[in-house]
Amino acid sequence: MHSRLPIAVPPAHHETAGSYVQRLATLHGLPLPELWEQVSHPRRPGSTSRLVALDRLAAVTGHPASRLARAVIDLRRPEPDWLAYRHTPQPGCPRCTARHRGGIRLQLLAHHHYVCTRHQLWIGPPDPLFHRPPHLADLPEIVVAQRAHLRLLHRHGPAATYDAVLTGFLICAHRWDAGPTGDTDVWHSWTRRTDLLIPPGTEGDTFSASRLFAATYPEAVKIAAPIASLHWRRLAGGNPAGQRRFAAEIAPTVSATPTTTPRSARTRSRTGSTRTAGARRPRPPTPTADPATTAPAPPRPTPAPTTATTGPPAGSPGNAPAARRCCSTAPSPPS
Ligand SMILES: [Zn+2]
């Protein structure tokens, strides 16, 4: 028998089954294994591994199976294009999912989800620690970049857009690491954004590799536009003359940016401490350093949500107390 739970909280969009069941258990004060047993069945006869069953979940929650299948990503049928999604679930925009009570909502977001444009919050790529998403009120160019990113997606599709944006991040990281070439270098824009996203003196609480990606996101998307274009890709991969044309095409984006704050003007941080460029030079994101945790992952044929449907997600990041403990530990610097 599957008794109906009294609190009819729905799943968030793109939420994993494990996260949803965890929240239901938390809300109702139920042991997770007990609830998991009710909403799942053995993967195979005699198997100890269990999969969430859509009909059982519908019976326990009272939500129609069709609605659950649209929201819970690993119950969706037909299956989504897993290659278009990240390698690991993460908390999405907390304001979009605020009504979904019971703890952290872990969602599997698509590679192109970097900003909630409605609430202007940075939501990607995932960090191993669950930081509160930074607000982008002072960084509207990052919100604009998300819209440009979606236009790229519409034009070139998920695979080419993913490759192009990742390459854009790599080029920006290389330029950032090289240091500024003048007062109007884009390097200063990246450090200015970093100062807003990771305010000086708060690094212990606010540092995350994902925020470093945010600092370069506008330029990464701008560079991605020619990279995603077959014409420019052929030139970049061709003879030296073609490579020079490609370099000239992206040079205005990754070199001088006259509209940004000159280095000489950036001497006082938001916290009031006087700093110089050399006093705390932020390290650029390194997409190749730890792709499992800090970078948009390369497409994988096997979707991550299998972990959410093969057993009770005990100790999973969906457990709110566990997540709070994670957030209280010192973050690791980027590799
Ligand atoms: Zn939102």
Residues whose N, C-alpha, C, O or C-beta is under 5 A from the ligand:
A	BS01	ZN	C93 R95 C96 C116 R118 H119
